[in-house]
């Protein structure tokens, strides 16, 4: 939980920019990035010689710091290795590393944005990355050292200041929304209950002037949301369905968004192993990303319409918990046999998908930490859906936003594996078999014909199990940025 610094556009020369820390890019070789030679001249030393003497080759992620010695406007210089490939990705990732490294410094200046010609896109990527990199969830640590950074100067040429300013504004909105999703996911499940998240969502909606509705247990019973109720039946914390709307696109059909919001997943009566359960607050990540997507779209003021219906429940093994073999009656009339209570996410998501399909959306997006079986590792989510064009659009949006994914098929030959003898479908395959694809096939049963739908299995990418040079352990906010980018692309295509 990190305060957002102030970002300023400046056309000051890098050697004279006043800051506690000046961040410069470098490349493998090593070689210097923009303004590196000017800073080198002001210092009166060879930066390349200094790098080589210290065994620094300028590879991606490498860092080297040196003092300004009173010869620069900055007190300290930090060179960070950037990738020469995709410029926007390099800027975003360098921004993440800069945000992490800059936490002890009050003021920061950087030339990283100048790596790409499009100043708006570059500034957005850097600011977004800086906010993601500086984030820490440490509210419960008595020894926490909060980030000290209060201002960041983004150094660009005078002629692109206006474009860079637009990018800074976008980067701040998307970065802050993603970090909000991380807050909701990282919070202990004793705090991040369905009711608390519903309150957070309605507070956000009120601030932005968005319509909202919270379905409580009784309303869910009347509405036929048996999946949400079934998953939450064993918990003292009653389930909720949070409904949000955004209207910026006239009478056009809305894009619908939802996500799995299991605030804690014990596995239910099919109790998880201790090693798995310890971080199962992560199962709320999809729901948190859906809420954050609506927040970002509204703050960006996109010319589009969005409907969100996001289910939240706690999967616990209480005396009233759903049992293996129980049959759930879902919104819309379909039924499912629950053979594994640890396959709860798809049971709950089925209700939300069926409900959103009633609104006949232009596209239906969902994300859920359903499985870890996609085999794609922590960098990629798995995409599957009913509309090839929408899936391709989702993949492009993920690539552009820094949250990439990969398509896997909904192989219909596997569908008989989830046929049930007592209900329309069962929540795991024959003999307990399960995979990302089988979970997707289950969800497909609840998507109405003619509704373009894409499902993202984010079981690996929404939570970093181990810290890296880009992410601390914990929530990443994925796929908030990918969803926002897809909706941006849609708005731009319609002239918004």
Secondary structure, 3 states (H helix, E strand, C coil): CCCCCEEEEECCCHHHCCEEEEEEEEECCCEECCCHHHHHHHHCCCHHHHHHHCCCCCCCCCEEEEECCCCCCEEEEEEEECCCCCHHHHHHHHHHHHHHHHHHCCEEEECHHHHCCCHHHHHHHHHHHHHHHHCCCCCCCCCCCCCCCCEEEEECCHHHHHHHHHHHHHHHHHHHHHHHHHHHHHCCCCCCCHHHHHHHHHHHHHHHCCCEEEECHHHHHHHCCHHHHHHHCCCCCCCEEEEEEEECCCCCCCEEEEECEEEEECCCCCCCCHHHHCCHHHHHHHHHHHHHHHHHHHHHCCCCEEEEEEEEEEECCCCCCCCCCEEEECCCCCEEEECCCCCHHHHHHHHHHHHHHCCCCCEEEEEECCCCCCCCCCCCEEEEECCHHHHHHHHHHHHHHCCCEEECCCCHHHHHHHCCCCCCEECCCHHHCCCHHHHHHHHHCCCCCCCCEEEEECCCCCEECCCCCCCCCEECCCCHHHHHHHHHHHHHHCCC
